Amino acid sequence: MIDFFIGCTYFGVALTIGAYLIGLLIKDKLRFAIFNPMLIAIILIIVVLVLLKIPYDTYYDSTTIINYLLTPSTICLAVPLYEKLEILKGNIKAILIGILSGIATCMLSIFLVGKIFSLSQQEFVTFLPKSLTTAIGMAISEELGGVVAISVAVIMITGITGSIIADFTFRLFNIHEPVAKGLALGTASHVIGTTKAIEYGKVESAVSSLSIAVTGLLTVIIAPIVANLYV
């Protein structure tokens, strides 16, 4: 019976969606930031694959349709952008400065970590796109010669961590401005952070969506330059 399910074309899709729905249910019941649906889904999927001794390649091949949907789902974030276009125009300077500051902080932190731990060039460029959405981050990592699989893992960890600590961070620094919240989540934690921004409101969601796009475009330009500086 197990072999039958594993052999199904959409086994991976069913497992992924089912694990995420369980994550949502647990979050709604317990209401703690640590119980992030994405994090719970990842843990559940790993447990199932290990217990049933399912090779990762088998799981990955059966989730192809989800991978195809990554890019169009990211593009859908343009909807809140359109709805809050006037607010974005009125805060364009603050938004651009915030995004540039976020990119600079991300690049500098990775650069310093790389130097402190003596990371190789390949390891450095693998970590470089950690704050980008998966579709863009994978492309940059591959282009610069990084290990794409590890880049994806780092991107996921970054997004989940940002989503988990968002509430605590905003309370700690007394941040209440919707634009500031959206900027922080979108620039530092990409799409996963934006799902958290949606919980705060439409302004946060719109600014976070814009931050993802602009951060991705600017990083595509900046990343190769930073990679060449790392020697």
Phi, psi and chi 1 to 4 in degrees:
 res  aa     phi    psi   chi1   chi2   chi3   chi4
   1 MET       -  -45.0 -179.4   64.1   72.2      -
   2 ILE   -61.1  -42.7  -66.8  176.7      -      -
   3 ASP   -61.6  -34.1  -69.4  -23.3      -      -
   4 PHE   -64.1  -47.4  171.5   77.0      -      -
   5 PHE   -65.7  -41.9  -75.9  112.7      -      -
   6 ILE   -63.0  -34.0  -65.5  174.9      -      -
   7 GLY   -76.9  -11.4      -      -      -      -
   8 CYS   -65.8  143.6  -67.9      -      -      -
   9 THR   -59.7  -37.4  -56.0      -      -      -
  10 TYR  -107.4   27.0  -62.5  108.3      -      -
  11 PHE   -57.8  -48.0  162.1   74.6      -      -
  12 GLY   -63.6  -38.4      -      -      -      -
  13 VAL   -63.9  -46.5  175.3      -      -      -
  14 ALA   -62.9  -42.7      -      -      -      -
  15 LEU   -64.1  -43.6  175.1   59.7      -      -
  16 THR   -64.8  -49.9  -57.8      -      -      -
  17 ILE   -64.9  -42.1  -65.0  175.6      -      -
  18 GLY   -62.8  -42.5      -      -      -      -
  19 ALA   -64.1  -39.0      -      -      -      -
  20 TYR   -69.0  -39.0 -173.7   74.2      -      -
  21 LEU   -64.2  -38.2  -70.1  175.4      -      -
  22 ILE   -64.0  -39.8  -68.2  173.4      -      -
  23 GLY   -61.1  -42.1      -      -      -      -
  24 LEU   -63.2  -41.2  -74.2  175.2      -      -
  25 LEU   -63.5  -43.8  179.7   62.4      -      -
  26 ILE   -64.7  -40.8  -67.1  174.5      -      -
  27 LYS   -63.4  -43.9 -180.0 -172.1  175.5 -177.1
  28 ASP   -64.3  -33.2  -71.6  -19.7      -      -
  29 LYS   -78.4  -43.9  -67.7  -67.5 -176.3 -179.5
  30 LEU   -93.9  -30.2  -58.8  179.2      -      -
  31 ARG    55.7   41.5  -62.0 -171.5  177.9  -81.4
  32 PHE  -114.8  140.7  -74.2  105.1      -      -
  33 ALA   -59.4  -31.8      -      -      -      -
  34 ILE   -63.5  -25.3 -170.9   63.9      -      -
  35 PHE   -87.1   63.7  -65.6  106.6      -      -
  36 ASN   -74.0  129.8 -177.9  -80.8      -      -
  37 PRO   -55.5  -38.9  -24.7   34.3      -      -
  38 MET   -65.2  -43.4 -172.6   75.1   70.3      -
  39 LEU   -63.5  -44.6  176.7   60.3      -      -
  40 ILE   -62.5  -41.8  -65.4  172.4      -      -
  41 ALA   -62.1  -42.8      -      -      -      -
  42 ILE   -61.2  -46.3  -69.1  172.8      -      -
  43 ILE   -62.6  -44.6  -66.2  173.6      -      -
  44 LEU   -62.8  -42.4  -71.7  176.0      -      -
  45 ILE   -63.6  -43.4  -69.0  170.5      -      -
  46 ILE   -60.7  -44.3  -68.5  174.2      -      -
  47 VAL   -60.3  -45.5  169.8      -      -      -
  48 VAL   -63.0  -45.2  170.3      -      -      -
  49 LEU   -63.2  -39.5  -64.4 -176.8      -      -
  50 VAL   -70.8  -47.5  170.9      -      -      -
  51 LEU   -63.5  -40.0  -69.8  179.1      -      -
  52 LEU   -90.2    0.6  -61.3 -177.5      -      -
  53 LYS    54.2   47.4  -62.4 -179.7 -180.0  179.1
  54 ILE   -93.9  123.2  -58.5  171.6      -      -
  55 PRO   -61.1  143.5  -20.9   32.9      -      -
  56 TYR   -59.8  -38.5  173.1   74.8      -      -
  57 ASP   -59.5  -36.5  -70.0  -19.8      -      -
  58 THR   -64.7  -45.0  -59.5      -      -      -
  59 TYR   -63.4  -45.7  165.8   74.1      -      -
  60 TYR   -61.6  -43.4 -179.1   82.3      -      -
  61 ASP   -63.1  -27.9  -69.4  -19.1      -      -
  62 SER   -90.5    4.5   62.4      -      -      -
  63 THR  -115.3   19.3   57.7      -      -      -
  64 THR   -55.5  -40.7  -56.1      -      -      -
  65 ILE   -63.0  -34.4 -171.9  170.7      -      -
  66 ILE   -67.0  -40.8  -65.2  179.1      -      -
  67 ASN   -62.4  -37.7  -65.7  -33.2      -      -
  68 TYR   -64.4  -29.2  -76.3  142.6      -      -
  69 LEU   -84.7   -6.2  -67.5  174.0      -      -
  70 LEU   -57.8  -51.3  -84.3  176.0      -      -
  71 THR   -66.1  -51.2  -59.4      -      -      -
  72 PRO   -62.4  -32.3   16.7  -29.6      -      -
  73 SER   -68.1  -34.1   63.2      -      -      -
  74 THR   -67.4  -39.6  -57.6      -      -      -
  75 ILE   -63.6  -30.4  -66.2  172.8      -      -
  76 CYS   -61.9  -18.5  -72.0      -      -      -
  77 LEU   -67.8   -7.2  -67.3  173.0      -      -
  78 ALA   -70.8  -17.7      -      -      -      -
  79 VAL   -60.9  -53.7  174.0      -      -      -
  80 PRO   -63.3  -26.5   19.5  -32.3      -      -
  81 LEU   -61.7  -45.7  -81.3  176.4      -      -
  82 TYR   -65.1  -39.8  175.1   76.4      -      -
  83 GLU   -67.7  -30.2  -67.5  177.8  -17.2      -
  84 LYS  -115.8   32.7  -60.8  -63.5  179.1 -179.0
  85 LEU   -60.5  -40.4 -168.0   57.5      -      -
  86 GLU   -65.0  -39.7  -68.4  -57.0  -42.6      -
  87 ILE   -65.0  -38.9  -66.5  177.1      -      -
  88 LEU   -65.0  -41.0  -63.1  177.8      -      -
  89 LYS   -63.7  -38.4  -72.1 -179.9  179.2  178.6
  90 GLY   -71.7  -15.7      -      -      -      -
  91 ASN  -121.9   24.3  -66.6  -84.3      -      -
  92 ILE   -60.4  -39.7 -169.4   63.8      -      -
  93 LYS   -64.8  -47.4  -70.1 -176.7  179.5  179.5
  94 ALA   -62.1  -38.6      -      -      -      -
  95 ILE   -65.4  -47.0  -69.0  172.6      -      -
  96 LEU   -64.7  -42.4  -70.2  177.3      -      -
  97 ILE   -63.8  -41.8  -68.1  173.5      -      -
  98 GLY   -63.0  -43.3      -      -      -      -
  99 ILE   -65.6  -45.5  -68.1  173.8      -      -
 100 LEU   -61.9  -39.3  -71.3  172.0      -      -
 101 SER   -64.5  -40.7  -61.2      -      -      -
 102 GLY   -64.4  -44.0      -      -      -      -
 103 ILE   -63.3  -44.9  -65.5  173.5      -      -
 104 ALA   -61.2  -42.8      -      -      -      -
 105 THR   -63.8  -43.1  -58.4      -      -      -
 106 CYS   -61.4  -50.4  173.8      -      -      -
 107 MET   -62.3  -44.5  -63.1  -70.3 -179.0      -
 108 LEU   -65.3  -42.3 -179.8   59.7      -      -
 109 SER   -63.7  -42.3   62.8      -      -      -
 110 ILE   -67.0  -39.5  -61.4  172.6      -      -
 111 PHE   -59.9  -46.4 -167.5   91.0      -      -
 112 LEU   -67.2  -41.5  -67.8  176.3      -      -
 113 VAL   -62.4  -40.8  168.6      -      -      -
 114 GLY   -60.8  -42.0      -      -      -      -
 115 LYS   -69.8  -42.8  -69.8  -61.8 -177.9 -178.6
 116 ILE   -62.1  -42.2  -67.7  171.6      -      -
 117 PHE   -99.0    9.5  -68.5   96.9      -      -
 118 SER    53.8   47.9  -59.0      -      -      -
 119 LEU   -70.5  146.3  -61.0 -178.5      -      -
 120 SER   -73.0  170.4   65.6      -      -      -
 121 GLN   -59.3  -42.7  176.9   74.4   15.0      -
 122 GLN   -64.0  -43.4 -176.1 -175.4   46.0      -
 123 GLU   -64.9  -38.8  -68.6  168.0  -21.9      -
 124 PHE   -62.7  -49.6  173.2   71.1      -      -
 125 VAL   -70.1  -21.4  -62.9      -      -      -
 126 THR   -66.6  -38.1  -63.3      -      -      -
 127 PHE   -85.4  -17.3  -75.1   93.9      -      -
 128 LEU   -57.0  -42.0 -157.8   55.6      -      -
 129 PRO   -89.1   29.5   32.2  -32.7      -      -
 130 LYS   -61.9  -27.7   71.8  176.6 -175.9   65.2
 131 SER  -101.8   14.9  -68.6      -      -      -
 132 LEU  -100.9  159.3  -58.4  179.8      -      -
 133 THR   -64.7  151.3 -174.7      -      -      -
 134 THR   -54.4  -45.2  -53.3      -      -      -
 135 ALA   -58.5  -45.3      -      -      -      -
 136 ILE   -74.6  -41.9  -60.1  175.6      -      -
 137 GLY   -60.5  -41.4      -      -      -      -
 138 MET   -62.6  -42.6  -69.8  173.1   62.5      -
 139 ALA   -64.2  -43.3      -      -      -      -
 140 ILE   -65.8  -44.3  -69.2  178.6      -      -
 141 SER   -59.9  -44.9  178.1      -      -      -
 142 GLU   -65.5  -41.9 -176.5  176.1   11.8      -
 143 GLU   -63.7  -37.6 -179.8   68.3   22.7      -
 144 LEU   -88.2   -3.9  -63.0  178.3      -      -
 145 GLY    91.7   21.7      -      -      -      -
 146 GLY   -84.4  176.8      -      -      -      -
 147 VAL   -92.3  103.9 -177.6      -      -      -
 148 VAL   -59.1  -41.9  177.3      -      -      -
 149 ALA   -60.2  -41.2      -      -      -      -
 150 ILE   -70.8  -36.7  -63.4  178.5      -      -
 151 SER   -59.1  -42.7  -66.4      -      -      -
 152 VAL   -61.4  -43.7  171.8      -      -      -
 153 ALA   -62.7  -42.2      -      -      -      -
 154 VAL   -66.0  -40.7  172.3      -      -      -
 155 ILE   -61.4  -44.4  -71.2  170.0      -      -
 156 MET   -63.6  -45.1  -65.1  -65.6  -68.3      -
 157 ILE   -61.9  -42.3  -67.7  171.1      -      -
 158 THR   -61.1  -46.6  -59.0      -      -      -
 159 GLY   -64.3  -45.2      -      -      -      -
 160 ILE   -65.1  -43.0  -68.4  171.9      -      -
 161 THR   -61.0  -45.1  -57.4      -      -      -
 162 GLY   -60.8  -40.5      -      -      -      -
 163 SER   -66.1  -38.4  178.7      -      -      -
 164 ILE   -69.8  -42.5  -70.0  173.9      -      -
 165 ILE   -90.7    0.2   67.3  173.1      -      -
 166 ALA   -57.3  -52.5      -      -      -      -
 167 ASP   -58.6  -47.5  -69.9  -25.6      -      -
 168 PHE   -62.5  -42.8  171.3   76.2      -      -
 169 THR   -64.0  -44.4  -57.0      -      -      -
 170 PHE   -65.5  -37.1  -66.3  148.8      -      -
 171 ARG   -69.2  -42.2  -72.8 -163.0  -58.0  -92.3
 172 LEU   -60.1  -42.7  178.7   64.1      -      -
 173 PHE  -100.5   10.6  -66.1   98.3      -      -
 174 ASN    55.0   47.7 -161.6   29.7      -      -
 175 ILE   -96.2  117.7  -61.2  173.5      -      -
 176 HIS  -122.4  -14.4  -58.0  -70.6      -      -
 177 GLU   -67.1  122.2  171.1   58.7   44.7      -
 178 PRO   -57.4  -40.2  -25.5   35.2      -      -
 179 VAL   -63.6  -42.2  173.2      -      -      -
 180 ALA   -63.7  -41.4      -      -      -      -
 181 LYS   -63.7  -44.6  -70.6 -177.4  177.6  179.9
 182 GLY   -63.3  -41.2      -      -      -      -
 183 LEU   -61.0  -47.2  -85.5  171.8      -      -
 184 ALA   -61.6  -46.9      -      -      -      -
 185 LEU   -69.5  -43.5  -72.5  165.5      -      -
 186 GLY   -70.5  -40.4      -      -      -      -
 187 THR   -73.5  -39.6  -56.8      -      -      -
 188 ALA   -91.8  -30.8      -      -      -      -
 189 SER  -127.6   17.5  -57.6      -      -      -
 190 HIS    43.2 -136.4   50.0   84.0      -      -
 191 VAL   -66.2  -39.2  174.7      -      -      -
 192 ILE   -64.1  -39.2  -60.4  178.5      -      -
 193 GLY   -64.6  -34.3      -      -      -      -
 194 THR   -68.1  -33.1  -59.4      -      -      -
 195 THR   -63.5  -31.8   60.0      -      -      -
 196 LYS   -72.4  -39.0 -178.3   65.3  178.2  179.8
 197 ALA   -62.4  -33.8      -      -      -      -
 198 ILE   -60.2  -34.6  -67.2  173.7      -      -
 199 GLU   -65.4  -30.1  -64.0  179.3   11.9      -
 200 TYR   -77.2  -39.1  -70.9  124.1      -      -
 201 GLY   159.2  174.7      -      -      -      -
 202 LYS   -71.7  -34.2  -69.7 -172.9  176.1 -179.7
 203 VAL   -65.8  -47.8  174.4      -      -      -
 204 GLU   -58.4  -42.0  -68.9   89.5  -19.6      -
 205 SER   -63.4  -44.7  173.5      -      -      -
 206 ALA   -64.1  -46.6      -      -      -      -
 207 VAL   -65.6  -39.6  175.8      -      -      -
 208 SER   -64.0  -41.1 -174.2      -      -      -
 209 SER   -62.3  -44.0  -59.5      -      -      -
 210 LEU   -62.8  -40.5  176.8   62.6      -      -
 211 SER   -61.2  -39.1  -61.1      -      -      -
 212 ILE   -59.8  -48.8  -68.3  174.2      -      -
 213 ALA   -64.9  -49.7      -      -      -      -
 214 VAL   -67.0  -41.5  177.0      -      -      -
 215 THR   -60.2  -42.4  -61.4      -      -      -
 216 GLY   -62.6  -47.0      -      -      -      -
 217 LEU   -63.4  -45.2  -69.5  172.8      -      -
 218 LEU   -68.5  -36.6  -67.4  177.9      -      -
 219 THR   -68.4  -34.3  -55.9      -      -      -
 220 VAL   -57.3  -35.4  166.9      -      -      -
 221 ILE   -81.3  -42.0  -61.1  170.7      -      -
 222 ILE   -80.1  -36.4  -61.7  172.2      -      -
 223 ALA   -55.0  -47.2      -      -      -      -
 224 PRO   -61.7  -33.8  -24.3   35.5      -      -
 225 ILE   -66.4  -47.1  -60.2  173.3      -      -
 226 VAL   -63.8  -38.7  176.7      -      -      -
 227 ALA   -61.9  -38.8      -      -      -      -
 228 ASN   -70.8  -26.2  -70.6  -31.0      -      -
 229 LEU   -77.4  -19.5  -67.1  175.0      -      -
 230 TYR   -85.1  103.3 -173.8   82.9      -      -
 231 VAL  -128.9      -  -68.2      -      -      -
